[in-house]
Structures are given as structure tokens and as C-alpha cells.
Amino acid sequence: MLFCIVVVLTGMQMSGTLGSFSSVPGPIVTDAVSQLNCTVDWGYLPALFFLALALLGIAPLLAYLVHRERDPHRVLPELLVTLFITISTLGTHIALFITTASTANEVHLVFSSIVLVVGVLLGHGICVVRPTFVMARARRASGKPFGTDDHAEADHTRAAFTRLLESPERRQAFKHFAMRDYSVENVLFYELVTDLLARDGFAGRRKQSKRTRRPLSTFSGLSLKHAGGVNDTAAWLDAVFLDDASPLQVNLTHATQRLLRDAAREGHIESHTLQMALHEIESLMYESMYPRFLRYPHDEYSYIVDKDPGKHVASDQYRLQERRSHHGRPSMDITSTEATANWVRTQCAMSSGCT
């Protein structure tokens, strides 16, 4: 009954506009809607109902234009498609059914189509419109400026990604995300190559005197000394990141991987070769991992800055072990310096390239 009252009041406001639909057979439509117990007999009730549906579909778009909400769920294209389908359906039914209905069955077809349109709009409202306004209300409650969202505030530029890699804390957060993304080998390889290039007078020599040797600082502060089981940096690089059987094999191009493997096995890696590999890995992480990292809730990684690794490290470690298990090799543990060193020594010892 409330629905009938709304329709009647809307029709009284739009009676002049909808006069063109007076050609609809009044008795047929009256018989079709008599079950609603409406006391007003309108011949253009179906057309008015379709117009109400069209206005219902346009309402979210009008709210978007008025409030300047930046579509936090990225659903504006889907919203526009739904509105296009709604308006197209409205026009089609008005043109083909309303003005030419001659039997009660044809009118029933009109109401069946109305039910379908209502179902589409209800699903759209529950799955799209409501979450959008819920997020807008939460943003207003948080005090953030209206019209902004986390995706808009995130910096997607290459320079921002470079700054992330240069920041130890942010790179650590990115590394833990990479563990969940099953691509941590890219970050570890980046850290290793960056450390190698930062060495004084690095020329890729296989042998170095004890005086000129420096600790290999990777894995967030891990110090792997050559006397601790990793006797050859080039062979270690080949065994851990380039070998086909390694669970940490990086996804370099075939040409770069072959060039780097040949140089590593010869024990002489030039700096320009490492820089080429570093550029490829950085580009790979920027294009494939960084966008997903920005979309992921960053509060998941706040424990890294707060120095409280116990909160999520168990779940992260399980994800990494699950990936490594099918290789038949010891799973990697980067939760502690000693555990990481032991894993690297074991991995290197099991590869023929390590001596």
C-alpha cells in the first residue's frame, strides 16, 4: 500500500509530463494492477513505475556528482553500464509493450520485466551503492577530506617506488608483502645485488684478500661472512637465485639470466651485468608487485615499524614454507639472522655451484 501511495503522489506531480501515455488501455492495466488494492485507476502506471526505476538507478550517479566521491571501490564503469541497461530497458518496454498492450498477458510481460529490472537494481544497490556510501561515511568520520581515498592518496610513480626501496623500514614492509605474494625472491635478489654494487671497488673478482673482504649485508641486517660457509659470492648468487632447481629463482629474461649465470660460474661478474639484472628486477617489482602492494591494507604491516614481528610472522612464514615444500628443499626462515644464515648455507651446500 505504501508503494501505491508513492506511485500515486509521483504520478500526480508528473501527470502533465506523462499525458502522452494516455493511450495505454486503461481497463487492461486496471485489471492487471487491481490485485494491489490501489484505489486510483491509472492507465500509465507501468510507465510511471519504469520511470521511478530509472530515477532510482540515476540517484547514485547524482550523489557521485554532488559529493565528488572518487569511487573507492572502482565501480563507476559498472554503475554506468547498469544505468545504461536500465534506461535502455525502460525505453524499449515503453515503446514495444506499454503503448501497444492489447491483452492481459502482454501487460503481465511488462510486470515480469519490471521484476527483473528491480532485481538488477537491488543487487546493484546492495553490492555497489551501499559499500560506496559506507566508505564515504567512514571517511567523513575519520576526518579525511571528502573526495579522497587510499588509492588516490597512494603514489604510483616510479620515483615513489624507488623511495620505498631506499627506505629500510618500508622495504621491510614490502618484503613481508612479497612473502604473502609468493615473490620474496625478487626483493632478496634486489638487496643482494644492491649490496654488491655498493662495495668499494667492486669488479666481480672471484678471489679477494681477507683485508678487502666485507660482510655481505642482506636480508634486513643479516651479515653473511665468507668464512661462515658461503665461500664464493658469485657461486652463491648462481645457486640461490639463478639455478633452475632453486626455490628462489628470480624471473629474469632469458638473455640476462644466461649472461649472469655464465659470469657467475666463471667467477667474474661485471658491474654493468649486475646493474642490468637489477634494473630488470626493479622494473618487474614496480609493474607487477607494487600496484598490489598499494592496494593491500597497509595496517597489516604496521608491526614492522613498531618492531613487533611476532604478530604476523607465523602466518608469513607458513606461506613461504608452503611454497618451498614442493621443491624438496629446506624451507626458508627469515625470522632471525641465524636462521637465515643457516638456510643460505644449506641451500648453497646442496647446489653443485657452491664450493
QUISUL-V363847 format. One record per residue. RES is the residue in one small letter. SS is DSSP state (alpha for helix, beta for strand, coil for the rest). Layout:
BEGIN
<<RES & SS> <RES & SS>>
END
This chain:
BEGIN
<<m & coil> <l & alpha> <f & alpha> <c & alpha> <i & alpha> <v & alpha> <v & alpha> <v & alpha> <l & alpha> <t & alpha> <g & alpha> <m & alpha> <q & alpha> <m & coil> <s & coil> <g & coil> <t & alpha> <l & alpha> <g & alpha> <s & alpha> <f & alpha> <s & alpha> <s & alpha> <v & coil> <p & coil> <g & alpha> <p & alpha> <i & alpha> <v & alpha> <t & alpha> <d & alpha> <a & alpha> <v & alpha> <s & alpha> <q & alpha> <l & alpha> <n & coil> <c & coil> <t & coil> <v & coil> <d & coil> <w & coil> <g & coil> <y & coil> <l & alpha> <p & alpha> <a & alpha> <l & alpha> <f & alpha> <f & alpha> <l & alpha> <a & alpha> <l & alpha> <a & alpha> <l & alpha> <l & alpha> <g & alpha> <i & alpha> <a & alpha> <p & alpha> <l & alpha> <l & alpha> <a & alpha> <y & alpha> <l & alpha> <v & alpha> <h & alpha> <r & coil> <e & coil> <r & coil> <d & coil> <p & coil> <h & coil> <r & coil> <v & coil> <l & alpha> <p & alpha> <e & alpha> <l & alpha> <l & alpha> <v & alpha> <t & alpha> <l & alpha> <f & alpha> <i & alpha> <t & alpha> <i & alpha> <s & alpha> <t & alpha> <l & alpha> <g & alpha> <t & alpha> <h & alpha> <i & alpha> <a & alpha> <l & alpha> <f & coil> <i & alpha> <t & alpha> <t & alpha> <a & coil> <s & coil> <t & coil> <a & alpha> <n & alpha> <e & alpha> <v & alpha> <h & alpha> <l & alpha> <v & alpha> <f & alpha> <s & alpha> <s & alpha> <i & alpha> <v & alpha> <l & alpha> <v & alpha> <v & alpha> <g & alpha> <v & alpha> <l & alpha> <l & alpha> <g & alpha> <h & alpha> <g & alpha> <i & alpha> <c & alpha> <v & alpha> <v & alpha> <r & alpha> <p & alpha> <t & alpha> <f & alpha> <v & alpha> <m & alpha> <a & alpha> <r & alpha> <a & alpha> <r & alpha> <r & alpha> <a & alpha> <s & alpha> <g & coil> <k & coil> <p & coil> <f & coil> <g & coil> <t & coil> <d & coil> <d & alpha> <h & alpha> <a & alpha> <e & alpha> <a & coil> <d & coil> <h & coil> <t & coil> <r & alpha> <a & alpha> <a & alpha> <f & alpha> <t & alpha> <r & alpha> <l & alpha> <l & alpha> <e & alpha> <s & coil> <p & alpha> <e & alpha> <r & alpha> <r & alpha> <q & alpha> <a & alpha> <f & alpha> <k & alpha> <h & alpha> <f & alpha> <a & alpha> <m & alpha> <r & alpha> <d & coil> <y & coil> <s & coil> <v & alpha> <e & alpha> <n & alpha> <v & alpha> <l & alpha> <f & alpha> <y & alpha> <e & alpha> <l & alpha> <v & alpha> <t & alpha> <d & alpha> <l & alpha> <l & alpha> <a & alpha> <r & coil> <d & coil> <g & coil> <f & coil> <a & coil> <g & coil> <r & coil> <r & coil> <k & coil> <q & coil> <s & coil> <k & coil> <r & coil> <t & coil> <r & coil> <r & coil> <p & coil> <l & beta> <s & beta> <t & beta> <f & coil> <s & coil> <g & coil> <l & beta> <s & beta> <l & beta> <k & coil> <h & alpha> <a & alpha> <g & alpha> <g & coil> <v & coil> <n & coil> <d & coil> <t & alpha> <a & alpha> <a & alpha> <w & alpha> <l & alpha> <d & alpha> <a & alpha> <v & alpha> <f & alpha> <l & alpha> <d & coil> <d & coil> <a & coil> <s & coil> <p & coil> <l & coil> <q & coil> <v & coil> <n & coil> <l & coil> <t & coil> <h & alpha> <a & alpha> <t & alpha> <q & alpha> <r & alpha> <l & alpha> <l & alpha> <r & alpha> <d & alpha> <a & alpha> <a & alpha> <r & alpha> <e & alpha> <g & coil> <h & coil> <i & coil> <e & coil> <s & alpha> <h & alpha> <t & alpha> <l & alpha> <q & alpha> <m & alpha> <a & alpha> <l & alpha> <h & alpha> <e & alpha> <i & alpha> <e & alpha> <s & alpha> <l & alpha> <m & alpha> <y & alpha> <e & alpha> <s & alpha> <m & alpha> <y & alpha> <p & alpha> <r & alpha> <f & alpha> <l & alpha> <r & alpha> <y & coil> <p & coil> <h & alpha> <d & alpha> <e & alpha> <y & alpha> <s & alpha> <y & alpha> <i & alpha> <v & alpha> <d & coil> <k & coil> <d & coil> <p & alpha> <g & alpha> <k & alpha> <h & coil> <v & alpha> <a & alpha> <s & alpha> <d & alpha> <q & alpha> <y & alpha> <r & alpha> <l & alpha> <q & alpha> <e & alpha> <r & alpha> <r & alpha> <s & alpha> <h & alpha> <h & alpha> <g & coil> <r & coil> <p & coil> <s & coil> <m & coil> <d & coil> <i & coil> <t & coil> <s & coil> <t & alpha> <e & alpha> <a & alpha> <t & alpha> <a & alpha> <n & alpha> <w & alpha> <v & alpha> <r & alpha> <t & alpha> <q & alpha> <c & alpha> <a & alpha> <m & coil> <s & coil> <s & coil> <g & coil> <c & coil> <t & coil>>
END
